[in-house]
Amino acid sequence: MVEMIMPKMGESVAEATILKWLKKEGDRVEADESVLEIATDKVDSEIPSPVSGVLSKRLFEEGAVVKVGEVIAQINEGKESSVAATAPAAQSNGKAEKPAAIPTPVIATPVSTPASVSASSVPRTSSEGKFYSPLVRNIAKQEGVTVEELERIKGSGMDERVTKNDLLNYISTRTRTTASPTPPKEGLSSAFTSSPKSTFGVIPTFGGGGATEIIEMDRMGKLIADHMVMSKHTSPHVTSFVEVDVTNMVKWREKVKDEFQKREREKITFTPLFIEAVCHAIKDFPMVNVSVDGTKIIVKKYINIGMATALPSGHLIVPVIKNADNLNLIGLTRAVNDLASRARNNKLKPDEIQDGTFTITNVGTFGNLMGTPIINQPQVAIIATGAIRKKPVVVETPDGDTIGIRQMMFLSLGYDHRVVNGALGGSFLRRVADYLEAFDSKRPI
């Protein structure tokens, strides 16, 4: 009997929510075949079976929140389920045989639900026999969905069970109406006093504020918010800025991008060039590639670069390029493109979003000149690259100073002032800028 364990899905991630079971108890599963879908604040992912066999026991229902390291299922490596395999043996030759030993099931301690989102009056099982998970019941309570409405929803889960997505899709299209309109107050038009809530929950208000809309954060948004607040509480953030002349780098990329894509079948962006410069600077200033454990500083002898990637939902995820300093520019380009593509399609593996030692975020993608990024704990520094813009600047030449049009960009470094002081942070940031400005415009691919 093999136990499936809830994997670690990223640094600082202690638990995950089971979104959907893809296999029922008794189903045959092959090694590396997806068994269930889970979600954290970092990533939504499918968990594969570690072996081939039969899914004999599922220890948690859909919607359950499970801690990292807990057993979530048991797989029998035999060809048939334990129930099917033992039944014929008990009947053979009319003799009762000693049943095979059944392993003691591993029961994980469920995570308690806060009182504010405790299970509603919706029963676990409806009069028609439909089962509703705690997550579905909690959402129904928060959104005012009645039992009768739940019973009308066609579920997409196993045995037509209503899943979280089924309920959220229903809520997004359902028209809410008030139980009874409030009688208009004297002197006010009934159009302002008896209008029901709209489909999107816009509530007419008065005074200087105007109409408002209340939107509940989604699951990932809530967890990211908690992570950001935790980072600010943990580290005293300081941000330094430099302006960088990246004209040579821009010209080089413009010159080689078509040939590069034709030869390597990869688009080359500025991101691998930034990562390359950061890796060089980290080797010069290794004390920015550390983490803090109480009063101890843990110096990382490896350089794993996390790159913040925007998802279609608007959230960010940070896939990690392991040992980035050991990759050449072609290797970095392949890694950047591959991770970014799979991040946007929820295809990242758990180990691809953890163990980062330093993070890069490109705020220039959104047309921003600069930003003050929040440190991705437990790292101690994060660099933001701004938009590249043409500007008139003073250019030093052997014949004296002149005004030229150059490609300029702001870099900003957010760092943990407990262990990275202004001298170290400023020097490191300046060194990254120096590497970018010294880029060889005649560099071969």
ROMARLUM-705811 format. One line per 2 residues: number of its first residue (from 0); for each residue x negated, y, z of C-alpha. Coordinates in pm, 1 decimal. Each point is the difference from the previous one (the first is absolute). Example, Ala and Ser with C-alpha at 12.3 -4.5 7.8 and 13.67 -1.06 7.14 Angstrom:
0) -1230.0:-450.0:780.0; -137.0:344.0:-66.0
This chain:
0) 0.0:0.0:0.0; -145.0:337.8:-106.2
2) 104.0:325.7:165.6; 46.9:317.2:-203.8
4) -130.6:301.8:189.2; 108.3:361.2:-43.6
6) -314.2:147.7:-161.2; -165.1:326.9:87.3
8) 115.7:249.3:-262.7; -234.1:285.6:79.9
10) -185.6:176.7:276.0; 224.7:125.3:281.2
12) 288.9:-215.7:-130.5; 124.4:-217.9:285.8
14) 327.5:-132.0:-141.3; 198.5:-55.2:-317.6
16) 366.5:-32.1:-94.6; 123.0:-308.0:-184.3
18) 193.2:136.6:-297.3; 102.1:-321.6:-172.3
20) -64.8:-372.5:13.7; -69.3:-132.8:-349.6
22) 18.5:-364.2:111.4; 255.3:-191.9:207.2
24) -80.1:-264.0:258.7; -56.5:-328.1:-183.1
26) -120.0:171.0:-320.5; -317.6:-119.6:-166.0
28) -276.8:263.4:-15.0; -330.1:-6.2:-181.3
30) -327.1:144.8:125.7; -10.6:378.0:-61.4
32) 372.1:5.3:-87.5; 185.2:291.6:162.0
34) 214.2:-102.7:297.0; 127.5:332.7:133.2
36) -16.0:375.6:-46.2; -117.8:226.3:282.8
38) -47.1:372.3:45.5; -212.3:231.2:215.0
40) -73.9:371.1:-8.4; -296.0:-81.7:-223.5
42) 135.9:-238.7:-259.2; 282.7:-227.5:-109.0
44) -136.7:-342.3:-80.5; 85.3:-361.6:-72.7
46) -156.6:-259.6:230.2; -117.3:-317.1:-176.3
48) -5.6:-353.4:137.0; -348.1:-107.7:114.5
50) 66.8:-362.0:-108.0; 230.9:-211.7:-215.0
52) 281.6:-171.1:184.5; 352.7:44.4:132.1
54) 121.1:304.7:195.8; 123.3:-181.4:308.5
56) 70.5:291.0:236.3; 55.4:375.7:-23.0
58) -52.4:159.5:339.0; 143.7:346.7:-75.0
60) 300.2:134.0:-187.2; -3.6:271.4:-265.7
62) -30.7:344.0:158.9; -200.2:-127.5:297.3
64) -305.6:197.4:107.4; -291.6:-237.6:56.9
66) -335.3:72.7:159.6; -320.7:-64.7:-192.4
68) -138.8:-343.9:83.9; 332.2:-159.6:94.5
70) 121.8:-318.9:-168.2; 278.6:74.3:-246.5
72) 54.7:-342.9:-158.3; -111.3:-364.5:-1.9
74) -88.3:-196.8:-312.4; -10.5:-379.9:-17.5
76) -275.5:-103.8:-239.4; 194.7:-317.6:-83.8
78) 193.6:-22.6:-327.3; 340.2:-4.7:171.2
80) 144.9:183.1:297.7; -41.6:-161.3:341.1
82) 377.5:-55.4:26.6; 23.4:-177.6:-335.5
84) -312.6:-203.1:61.9; 103.3:-141.5:337.3
86) 363.8:-87.9:-82.7; -71.7:-303.5:-226.2
88) -262.0:-129.3:241.8; 253.5:-18.7:281.0
90) 232.2:-214.0:-213.7; -249.8:-239.4:-159.6
92) 54.5:-371.1:81.4; 268.1:102.3:247.6
94) -267.8:66.7:260.3; -34.8:316.7:193.3
96) -351.5:127.1:-44.3; -177.5:246.8:220.0
98) 50.4:341.9:-155.8; -299.0:200.7:-109.4
100) -121.5:257.4:248.2; 155.9:337.8:-60.9
102) -226.4:295.2:74.8; 117.1:239.0:265.9
104) 135.7:304.9:-181.0; -185.1:325.3:54.4
106) 245.3:262.3:118.5; -122.9:355.7:-41.5
108) 109.6:265.2:245.4; 231.9:233.3:-188.8
110) -70.3:369.6:7.1; 260.1:178.6:210.6
112) 220.2:249.6:-181.1; 19.2:352.3:144.1
114) 331.0:85.9:161.5; 62.5:274.2:-252.7
116) 20.0:-255.3:-280.1; 137.1:-296.4:191.8
118) 231.3:-246.2:-174.5; 339.9:148.5:-71.0
120) 343.1:-147.6:53.3; -43.7:-181.6:-331.3
122) -2.1:-371.3:87.1; -286.6:-226.5:-100.8
124) 247.3:-207.6:-202.1; 313.6:138.5:-163.5
126) 339.8:-166.7:-7.7; -88.8:-121.0:-349.3
128) -319.4:-164.6:125.0; -246.8:262.8:-129.2
130) -312.5:44.0:214.9; -130.2:351.5:61.6
132) -362.4:48.1:111.3; -85.3:242.4:284.6
134) -147.8:241.3:-256.3; 319.6:4.2:-207.1
136) 212.1:41.7:312.2; -213.7:290.7:122.1
138) 19.1:178.8:-336.0; 375.3:-57.6:-8.0
140) 34.4:159.5:343.7; -212.9:301.7:-90.4
142) 187.9:59.4:-326.7; 350.0:-72.1:134.5
144) 59.1:-302.3:-222.9; 288.5:-212.5:124.8
146) 25.4:-378.7:11.3; 262.8:14.0:-273.4
148) -240.2:192.2:-225.4; -281.4:-247.5:68.5
150) 222.9:-290.8:-96.4; 68.2:165.6:-336.6
152) -370.6:33.2:-83.6; -130.4:-274.1:-228.2
154) -325.8:-120.2:151.5; -311.4:-82.6:-203.1
156) -169.3:-198.5:277.1; 3.1:-369.5:65.7
158) 356.2:-137.6:13.0; 117.9:345.8:-118.0
160) -122.0:157.4:323.1; 12.9:380.4:8.5
162) -354.9:135.4:3.7; -130.5:340.9:96.2
164) -21.0:104.4:-366.5; 357.2:-113.9:-65.4
166) 122.8:216.1:286.7; -211.4:304.1:-94.3
168) 119.8:-22.6:-360.8; 358.4:-11.0:123.8
170) -53.2:300.3:229.9; -155.0:204.3:-282.6
172) 310.5:-41.1:-217.2; 272.3:1.3:263.2
174) 206.7:313.9:46.2; 49.9:101.0:358.8
176) 311.8:179.0:110.6; 88.2:142.7:332.3
178) 270.9:-173.3:200.7; 221.9:306.9:-5.0
180) -71.5:351.8:-119.3; -35.4:267.8:262.8
182) 280.0:257.4:-19.3; -127.8:326.8:-143.9
184) -80.1:270.2:249.0; 184.8:324.9:-25.3
186) -159.9:231.0:-249.8; -205.7:-271.6:-169.4
188) 72.2:-169.7:-329.1; 84.3:-369.4:27.4
190) -262.8:-60.3:-268.5; -264.6:67.3:265.0
192) 157.3:-176.9:295.1; 144.3:-322.4:-131.8
194) -252.3:-108.5:-265.1; -104.5:-361.7:55.9
196) -363.8:-102.7:0.7; -133.0:-62.6:-345.8
198) -154.5:-324.1:-118.3; -344.3:131.4:97.6
200) 98.7:123.2:343.6; -11.4:374.6:-76.8
202) 187.3:178.3:277.1; 133.7:348.9:-63.8
204) -125.6:240.1:267.5; 32.3:370.3:66.6
206) -229.5:283.4:88.5; -340.9:70.0:-147.9
208) -101.4:-365.8:-35.4; 236.4:-104.9:-276.0
210) 69.4:-361.9:-94.2; -227.4:-268.2:142.1
212) -67.4:-363.8:-71.7; -116.5:-254.6:256.1
214) -218.1:-274.7:-143.2; -122.0:-291.8:209.5
216) -364.3:-93.8:-52.8; -46.1:-337.8:-161.3
218) -193.5:-274.6:177.3; -333.7:77.7:-162.4
220) 42.5:371.8:57.5; 59.0:-50.2:372.4
222) -307.3:-218.4:40.8; -222.4:233.6:-200.7
224) 122.9:290.8:212.4; -90.4:-189.6:316.5
226) -344.8:-80.8:-142.7; -65.5:363.9:-89.7
228) 106.4:125.8:343.6; -217.3:-266.4:162.8
230) -298.8:116.1:-205.4; 46.9:360.3:109.2
232) 31.3:-107.5:364.5; -309.6:-219.0:-29.3
234) -244.4:225.3:-182.9; -71.7:372.3:31.3
236) 16.8:86.1:-368.3; -238.1:249.4:-160.6
238) -1.5:87.5:-370.6; -287.5:143.5:-204.2
240) 12.4:123.4:-360.8; -243.4:46.1:-287.9
242) 49.3:111.2:-360.0; -170.6:-217.1:-257.3
244) -106.0:61.6:-359.8; 94.8:-324.8:-178.8
246) -47.7:131.1:-355.1; -260.4:-261.9:-95.5
248) 218.1:-283.7:133.1; 307.7:126.1:-186.6
250) -192.3:37.7:-326.2; -150.1:-348.4:33.7
252) 336.1:-165.7:61.3; 158.5:184.8:-291.2
254) -283.8:-114.9:-223.9; -0.5:-370.3:95.3
256) 361.3:-79.5:96.9; 105.9:-129.7:-343.6
258) -309.8:-213.3:-47.0; 25.0:-122.0:360.3
260) 359.9:-112.9:-45.2; -77.4:-166.1:-333.8
262) -299.3:-188.4:139.6; 116.4:-81.8:352.4
264) 377.7:7.3:-60.8; 34.5:222.5:304.5
266) 91.2:366.1:36.9; -264.1:190.0:189.7
268) 139.0:260.9:238.8; -181.8:233.7:236.6
270) 72.5:-225.0:300.4; -286.9:-248.7:-55.5
272) -236.0:293.7:-49.0; 110.5:148.4:332.3
274) -38.4:-338.3:173.4; -350.6:-38.9:-140.4
276) -106.1:339.1:139.2; 158.5:-74.4:339.8
278) -185.0:-332.1:24.7; -332.8:174.8:-66.7
280) 77.0:262.2:266.0; 103.6:-262.3:257.8
282) -337.2:-170.0:-42.0; -162.0:336.6:74.4
284) 229.4:62.9:300.4; 103.9:-343.6:137.1
286) 153.7:150.6:315.5; 314.6:96.5:-190.7
288) 50.8:-369.1:-80.3; 90.0:-95.4:356.7
290) 290.6:-66.1:233.0; 49.6:68.3:369.8
292) 73.7:-254.3:274.0; 41.2:185.8:326.5
294) -340.6:155.9:59.7; -173.7:-226.2:-251.9
296) -76.5:91.0:-361.2; 18.4:-291.0:-242.7
298) -223.6:66.7:-301.4; 114.4:-189.0:-309.7
300) -284.5:-141.3:-208.3; 233.1:-44.0:-295.6
302) 187.0:262.4:-202.7; 366.1:-79.1:-69.1
304) 173.8:290.6:-170.6; 375.6:41.3:37.8
306) 174.5:198.3:-273.8; 338.1:152.1:77.4
308) 248.6:-97.8:-272.4; 345.9:148.2:-49.4
310) 285.8:-248.5:-31.9; 318.7:50.6:-204.5
312) 186.5:39.8:331.3; -209.9:307.4:82.4
314) -192.1:-174.3:277.0; -375.3:-59.0:-3.5
316) -191.3:-324.9:31.2; -376.2:-36.3:38.8
318) -152.2:-298.1:-182.9; -365.4:-58.6:84.8
320) -297.7:-57.5:-230.5; -228.3:-231.9:199.3
322) -377.2:61.4:-15.9; 56.3:285.4:-241.3
324) -366.1:101.2:14.7; -97.0:-330.5:-165.6
326) 211.7:67.8:-310.5; -117.0:188.2:-307.4
328) 223.4:252.0:-172.9; 166.9:-262.6:-217.0
330) 70.1:-217.4:303.9; 142.9:295.3:192.1
332) 222.0:93.2:-294.7; 138.8:-352.4:-24.2
334) 61.2:-14.8:374.7; 171.5:341.0:9.9
336) 229.5:-74.6:-293.8; 86.4:-349.9:120.2
338) 82.0:100.4:358.5; 196.2:308.4:-104.7
340) 209.0:-200.0:-248.0; 79.4:-280.7:243.3
342) 71.9:246.7:280.4; 271.8:164.8:-208.6
344) 152.4:-340.4:-73.1; -16.4:-133.3:359.5
346) -249.0:-269.1:-103.3; -278.2:74.5:247.7
348) -131.7:-281.6:216.4; -19.9:50.2:377.8
350) -380.9:13.7:11.3; -6.0:269.4:-269.5
352) 142.7:266.7:230.9; -216.1:-55.3:305.9
354) -357.7:40.3:124.2; -52.4:340.2:-163.3
356) -282.6:209.4:144.8; 61.7:330.4:-183.4
358) 293.8:137.2:-201.5; 33.8:220.0:-308.3
360) 325.3:176.6:-87.6; 46.9:198.8:-320.3
362) 232.7:291.7:70.8; -95.4:143.0:-338.7
364) 225.3:-259.8:-159.7; 293.1:214.3:115.2
366) -158.9:324.5:-118.6; -120.2:100.0:348.7
368) -325.9:191.6:30.4; -84.9:-141.3:343.4
370) 147.7:-181.8:297.9; -59.1:-86.3:365.4
372) 41.1:-379.3:6.9; 77.9:-199.1:313.9
374) -259.4:-259.9:99.5; 93.5:-359.9:-75.6
376) -63.9:-163.0:338.7; -223.7:-161.4:114.3
378) -225.3:181.5:-247.9; -155.1:332.8:97.1
380) 3.4:189.8:-330.2; 203.6:49.2:-317.5
382) -81.6:208.5:-306.3; 251.3:174.8:-226.4
384) -76.6:98.0:-359.3; 187.9:297.2:-138.8
386) 111.6:91.1:-349.7; -273.3:82.7:-251.2
388) 47.6:349.5:-143.0; -194.9:220.1:-240.3
390) -129.3:313.1:174.6; -241.2:282.2:-74.8
392) -298.7:-42.7:231.0; -351.4:135.0:37.9
394) -248.0:-232.6:-170.6; -370.3:19.9:81.4
396) -229.5:-25.7:-305.7; -375.3:47.7:-51.8
398) 84.4:337.2:-154.1; 213.6:109.6:294.7
400) 357.3:-29.7:116.6; 286.9:-6.9:-244.0
402) 375.3:-58.8:3.1; 115.2:-330.6:-143.1
404) 317.3:-207.0:-25.6; -48.7:-310.9:213.5
406) 212.5:-294.4:113.8; 40.2:51.4:375.3
408) 153.9:-215.7:273.3; 47.1:22.0:377.1
410) -98.8:-288.3:226.2; 133.5:-19.5:354.5
412) -117.7:-235.9:272.3; 215.2:-82.7:302.4
414) -202.4:-153.3:281.0; 22.7:-117.4:360.0
416) -174.9:259.0:214.6; -56.4:-252.2:279.1
418) -284.1:-155.1:-199.0; -45.8:215.8:-311.2
420) -103.7:353.9:87.6; 4.5:296.7:-234.2
422) -362.5:-41.6:-103.1; 41.8:-363.7:-99.7
424) 339.8:52.4:-163.8; -111.9:309.3:-188.6
426) -327.6:-155.0:-111.3; 169.4:-316.0:-123.2
428) 259.0:197.7:-195.7; -269.6:217.0:-156.9
430) -193.4:-311.9:-98.8; 303.1:-143.2:-181.8
432) 28.3:331.8:-185.9; -370.9:-9.7:-88.0
434) 32.4:-344.9:-155.5; 298.4:113.2:-207.0
436) -173.2:318.2:-116.4; -315.4:-193.1:-93.6
438) 198.8:-236.5:-224.2; -198.2:-84.3:-314.6
440) 203.1:109.3:-302.4; -219.2:-222.1:-220.7
442) 55.8:-308.5:213.6; 54.3:-319.6:-202.4
444) 311.2:-205.6:64.2
